[in-house]
């Protein structure tokens, strides 16, 4: 009887892992060009193939990696690079706060593992609201599969960067925008969320046109504030 119970538990863990992997698969495929760009760009910035791969293995932050590599290539100082990457990845703090009710009851090993694997993509598939009980194996399946896909794409970029000239002119950076569009659009289910997205979109474009520093952060804050105010003024149910 005990062996049957253990088998059922094992099957439940595997099924959760598999469901998470399948859920994040479209986003993993969409981010492949982005990973290839990161790998090739790292070589162009002067990193060795080993250092380029290690960056994806250890840091595991696509947009922050690309920005940091651009700053390294431009000869920017370490302090400026650290501050910039901190600002770019600050959204992960918000992700962690949003998922705290589901993750905080888990053992430390799960909190550390899921904290490292927490990306925009994992947040998109795993954050189902405060009342939802998080399956750690589902989250781990999604996070680890995306981590593996990102590193394989980086390795492909490193190989391609050594053999294919002018890889950065192929327009692979469009994958960055495409990935975030794929994350945002399915979450637009309420008028307040739509209002938040539209305000953020317009604000980001205006900040870009006028070369306003920290434009993305300003746009994000304006969008969230506008969406919250809209929901309160219209009495929208959460």
CORZIQUI-V709105 format. One record per residue. RES is the residue in one letter. PHI is phi in radians with two decimals (* if undefined). OMEGA is omega in radians with two decimals (NA if undefined). D_CENTER is the distance of its C-alpha to the mean C-alpha in whole Angstrom. Layout:
# CORZIQUI-V709105
res->RES phi->PHI omega->OMEGA d_center->D_CENTER
res->RES phi->PHI omega->OMEGA d_center->D_CENTER
This chain:
# CORZIQUI-V709105
res->X phi->* omega->-3.13 d_center->43
res->X phi->-1.11 omega->3.13 d_center->40
res->X phi->-1.16 omega->3.10 d_center->39
res->X phi->-1.18 omega->3.11 d_center->38
res->X phi->-1.11 omega->3.12 d_center->36
res->X phi->-1.09 omega->3.12 d_center->34
res->X phi->-1.12 omega->3.12 d_center->34
res->X phi->-1.13 omega->3.10 d_center->32
res->X phi->-1.09 omega->-3.14 d_center->30
res->X phi->-1.11 omega->3.12 d_center->29
res->X phi->-1.09 omega->3.13 d_center->29
res->X phi->-1.11 omega->3.12 d_center->27
res->X phi->-1.14 omega->-3.13 d_center->24
res->X phi->-1.12 omega->3.14 d_center->24
res->X phi->-1.10 omega->3.10 d_center->24
res->X phi->-1.10 omega->3.11 d_center->21
res->X phi->-1.05 omega->-3.11 d_center->19
res->X phi->-1.15 omega->3.13 d_center->20
res->X phi->-1.11 omega->3.10 d_center->19
res->X phi->-1.12 omega->3.14 d_center->15
res->X phi->-1.11 omega->3.14 d_center->15
res->X phi->-1.21 omega->-3.12 d_center->17
res->X phi->-1.13 omega->-3.09 d_center->15
res->X phi->-1.57 omega->-3.05 d_center->11
res->X phi->-0.97 omega->3.13 d_center->14
res->X phi->-1.02 omega->3.13 d_center->14
res->X phi->-1.25 omega->3.09 d_center->10
res->X phi->-1.13 omega->3.11 d_center->10
res->X phi->-1.13 omega->-3.11 d_center->13
res->X phi->-1.14 omega->-3.06 d_center->12
res->X phi->-1.58 omega->-3.12 d_center->10
res->X phi->-1.00 omega->3.10 d_center->13
res->X phi->-1.05 omega->3.11 d_center->15
res->X phi->-1.11 omega->3.11 d_center->12
res->X phi->-1.13 omega->3.09 d_center->12
res->X phi->-1.07 omega->3.12 d_center->16
res->X phi->-1.10 omega->-3.14 d_center->16
res->X phi->-1.09 omega->-3.14 d_center->14
res->X phi->-1.14 omega->-3.13 d_center->17
res->X phi->-1.23 omega->-3.13 d_center->20
res->X phi->-1.17 omega->3.11 d_center->19
res->X phi->-1.11 omega->3.08 d_center->19
res->X phi->-1.12 omega->-3.13 d_center->22
res->X phi->-1.14 omega->3.13 d_center->23
res->X phi->-1.43 omega->3.07 d_center->23
res->X phi->1.85 omega->3.12 d_center->25
res->X phi->-1.42 omega->3.06 d_center->23
res->X phi->-1.35 omega->3.08 d_center->25
res->X phi->-0.97 omega->3.12 d_center->23
res->X phi->-1.12 omega->3.14 d_center->23
res->X phi->-1.13 omega->3.14 d_center->21
res->X phi->-1.10 omega->3.13 d_center->19
res->X phi->-1.23 omega->3.14 d_center->18
res->X phi->-1.07 omega->3.12 d_center->18
res->X phi->-1.08 omega->3.11 d_center->15
res->X phi->-1.29 omega->-3.13 d_center->13
res->X phi->-1.22 omega->-3.03 d_center->14
res->X phi->-1.62 omega->-3.06 d_center->15
res->X phi->-1.41 omega->3.06 d_center->12
res->X phi->0.91 omega->3.13 d_center->9
res->X phi->-2.61 omega->-2.98 d_center->7
res->X phi->-0.90 omega->-3.09 d_center->7
res->X phi->-1.13 omega->3.12 d_center->8
res->X phi->-1.13 omega->3.12 d_center->10
res->X phi->-1.09 omega->-3.10 d_center->12
res->X phi->-1.13 omega->3.12 d_center->13
res->X phi->-1.14 omega->3.14 d_center->14
res->X phi->-1.09 omega->3.13 d_center->16
res->X phi->-1.14 omega->3.09 d_center->18
res->X phi->-1.09 omega->3.14 d_center->19
res->X phi->-1.25 omega->3.08 d_center->20
res->X phi->-1.10 omega->-3.14 d_center->22
res->X phi->-1.10 omega->-3.13 d_center->23
res->X phi->-1.46 omega->3.11 d_center->25
res->X phi->1.40 omega->3.14 d_center->26
res->X phi->-1.27 omega->-3.10 d_center->25
res->X phi->-1.22 omega->-3.07 d_center->25
res->X phi->-1.09 omega->-3.11 d_center->23
res->X phi->-1.06 omega->3.13 d_center->23
res->X phi->-1.13 omega->3.12 d_center->22
res->X phi->-1.12 omega->-3.12 d_center->19
res->X phi->-1.14 omega->3.14 d_center->18
res->X phi->-1.13 omega->-3.13 d_center->19
res->X phi->-1.13 omega->3.14 d_center->17
res->X phi->-1.16 omega->3.07 d_center->14
res->X phi->-1.10 omega->3.13 d_center->14
res->X phi->-1.16 omega->-3.12 d_center->14
res->X phi->-1.13 omega->-3.08 d_center->11
res->X phi->-1.58 omega->-3.12 d_center->9
res->X phi->-1.11 omega->3.12 d_center->12
res->X phi->-1.10 omega->3.12 d_center->9
res->X phi->-1.17 omega->3.04 d_center->8
res->X phi->-1.11 omega->3.10 d_center->12
res->X phi->-1.16 omega->3.08 d_center->12
res->X phi->-1.05 omega->-3.13 d_center->10
res->X phi->-1.09 omega->3.12 d_center->12
res->X phi->-1.15 omega->-3.13 d_center->15
res->X phi->-1.15 omega->-3.09 d_center->15
res->X phi->-1.70 omega->-3.09 d_center->15
res->X phi->-0.98 omega->-3.13 d_center->17
res->X phi->-1.04 omega->-3.13 d_center->20
res->X phi->-1.51 omega->-3.02 d_center->19
res->X phi->-1.62 omega->-3.05 d_center->18
res->X phi->-1.04 omega->3.09 d_center->20
res->X phi->-1.25 omega->-3.08 d_center->23
res->X phi->-1.32 omega->3.08 d_center->22
res->X phi->-1.05 omega->-3.08 d_center->23
res->X phi->-1.00 omega->-3.10 d_center->22
res->X phi->-1.08 omega->3.10 d_center->21
res->X phi->-1.27 omega->-3.12 d_center->19
res->X phi->-1.11 omega->3.13 d_center->17
res->X phi->-1.19 omega->-3.11 d_center->17
res->X phi->-1.13 omega->-3.12 d_center->15
res->X phi->-1.22 omega->3.07 d_center->13
res->X phi->-1.12 omega->3.11 d_center->12
res->X phi->-1.21 omega->-3.08 d_center->11
res->X phi->-1.45 omega->-3.06 d_center->9
res->X phi->-1.20 omega->3.10 d_center->7
res->X phi->-2.26 omega->3.05 d_center->3
res->X phi->-1.00 omega->-3.07 d_center->3
res->X phi->-1.20 omega->3.12 d_center->5
res->X phi->-1.15 omega->3.10 d_center->7
res->X phi->-1.06 omega->-3.10 d_center->8
res->X phi->-1.12 omega->-3.09 d_center->9
res->X phi->-1.64 omega->-3.02 d_center->11
res->X phi->-1.77 omega->-3.11 d_center->12
res->X phi->-1.47 omega->-3.10 d_center->13
res->X phi->-1.95 omega->3.11 d_center->16
res->X phi->1.85 omega->-3.06 d_center->18
res->X phi->-1.14 omega->-3.08 d_center->20
res->X phi->-1.48 omega->-3.10 d_center->23
res->X phi->-1.52 omega->3.10 d_center->21
res->X phi->-1.48 omega->-3.08 d_center->22
res->X phi->-1.35 omega->3.00 d_center->19
res->X phi->-1.54 omega->-3.08 d_center->19
res->X phi->-1.06 omega->3.14 d_center->18
res->X phi->-1.26 omega->3.05 d_center->19
res->X phi->-1.13 omega->3.13 d_center->17
res->X phi->-1.12 omega->3.13 d_center->14
res->X phi->-1.13 omega->3.11 d_center->14
res->X phi->-1.05 omega->3.12 d_center->15
res->X phi->-1.17 omega->-3.10 d_center->12
res->X phi->-1.15 omega->-3.10 d_center->10
res->X phi->-1.21 omega->3.12 d_center->13
res->X phi->-1.10 omega->3.12 d_center->13
res->X phi->-1.19 omega->3.10 d_center->9
res->X phi->-1.04 omega->3.14 d_center->10
res->X phi->-1.13 omega->3.14 d_center->14
res->X phi->-1.09 omega->3.14 d_center->13
res->X phi->-1.10 omega->-3.12 d_center->11
res->X phi->-1.26 omega->3.06 d_center->14
res->X phi->-1.16 omega->3.10 d_center->16
res->X phi->-1.15 omega->3.08 d_center->15
res->X phi->-1.08 omega->3.11 d_center->15
res->X phi->-1.07 omega->3.10 d_center->19
res->X phi->-1.10 omega->3.11 d_center->20
res->X phi->-1.16 omega->3.11 d_center->19
res->X phi->-1.13 omega->3.12 d_center->21
res->X phi->-1.15 omega->-3.13 d_center->24
res->X phi->-1.15 omega->-3.14 d_center->24
res->X phi->-1.13 omega->3.13 d_center->24
res->X phi->-1.55 omega->-3.04 d_center->27
res->X phi->-2.10 omega->-3.08 d_center->29
res->X phi->-1.92 omega->-3.14 d_center->27
res->X phi->-1.32 omega->3.06 d_center->28
res->X phi->0.95 omega->-3.13 d_center->27
res->X phi->-1.14 omega->-3.11 d_center->23
res->X phi->-1.23 omega->3.14 d_center->22
res->X phi->-1.60 omega->-3.09 d_center->24
res->X phi->-1.48 omega->3.13 d_center->23
res->X phi->1.32 omega->-3.13 d_center->20
res->X phi->-1.16 omega->-3.11 d_center->17
res->X phi->-1.17 omega->3.06 d_center->15
res->X phi->-1.11 omega->3.12 d_center->15
res->X phi->-1.05 omega->3.12 d_center->13
res->X phi->-1.09 omega->3.12 d_center->10
res->X phi->-1.13 omega->-3.11 d_center->12
res->X phi->-1.10 omega->-3.14 d_center->13
res->X phi->-1.12 omega->-3.12 d_center->9
res->X phi->-1.22 omega->3.04 d_center->9
res->X phi->-1.11 omega->3.13 d_center->12
res->X phi->-1.13 omega->3.11 d_center->12
res->X phi->-1.37 omega->-3.01 d_center->9
res->X phi->-1.32 omega->-3.00 d_center->12
res->X phi->-0.98 omega->3.14 d_center->15
res->X phi->-1.11 omega->-3.12 d_center->15
res->X phi->-1.50 omega->-3.14 d_center->15
res->X phi->-1.44 omega->-3.10 d_center->18
res->X phi->-2.08 omega->-3.13 d_center->21
res->X phi->-2.30 omega->3.11 d_center->22
res->X phi->-1.01 omega->-3.12 d_center->24
res->X phi->-1.15 omega->3.12 d_center->23
res->X phi->-1.19 omega->3.10 d_center->19
res->X phi->-1.08 omega->3.12 d_center->21
res->X phi->-1.10 omega->3.10 d_center->22
res->X phi->-1.06 omega->-3.12 d_center->19
res->X phi->-1.13 omega->-3.11 d_center->17
res->X phi->-1.14 omega->3.12 d_center->21
res->X phi->-1.12 omega->3.12 d_center->21
res->X phi->-1.10 omega->-3.13 d_center->18
res->X phi->-1.08 omega->-3.13 d_center->18
res->X phi->-1.12 omega->-3.12 d_center->22
res->X phi->-1.11 omega->3.14 d_center->21
res->X phi->-1.12 omega->3.13 d_center->19
res->X phi->-1.14 omega->3.13 d_center->21
res->X phi->-1.09 omega->3.12 d_center->24
res->X phi->-1.09 omega->3.12 d_center->22
res->X phi->-1.18 omega->-3.11 d_center->22
res->X phi->-1.11 omega->-3.10 d_center->25
res->X phi->-1.70 omega->3.09 d_center->27
res->X phi->0.92 omega->3.13 d_center->25
res->X phi->-1.42 omega->3.13 d_center->24
res->X phi->-1.05 omega->3.12 d_center->22
res->X phi->0.98 omega->-3.10 d_center->19
res->X phi->-1.05 omega->-3.12 d_center->19
res->X phi->-1.15 omega->3.12 d_center->15
res->X phi->-1.16 omega->3.11 d_center->16
res->X phi->-1.07 omega->3.14 d_center->19
res->X phi->-1.09 omega->3.14 d_center->18
res->X phi->-1.13 omega->3.14 d_center->15
res->X phi->-1.14 omega->3.10 d_center->18
res->X phi->-1.11 omega->3.13 d_center->21
res->X phi->-1.11 omega->-3.13 d_center->19
res->X phi->-1.11 omega->3.14 d_center->18
res->X phi->-1.12 omega->-3.13 d_center->22
res->X phi->-1.13 omega->3.13 d_center->23
res->X phi->-1.10 omega->3.12 d_center->22
res->X phi->-1.14 omega->3.12 d_center->23
res->X phi->-1.11 omega->3.12 d_center->26
res->X phi->-1.07 omega->-3.14 d_center->27
res->X phi->-1.11 omega->3.14 d_center->26
res->X phi->-1.23 omega->-3.11 d_center->29
res->X phi->-1.18 omega->-3.11 d_center->31
res->X phi->-1.63 omega->-3.13 d_center->31
res->X phi->1.19 omega->-3.12 d_center->31
res->X phi->-1.13 omega->-3.14 d_center->28
res->X phi->-1.36 omega->3.13 d_center->28
res->X phi->-1.48 omega->NA d_center->25
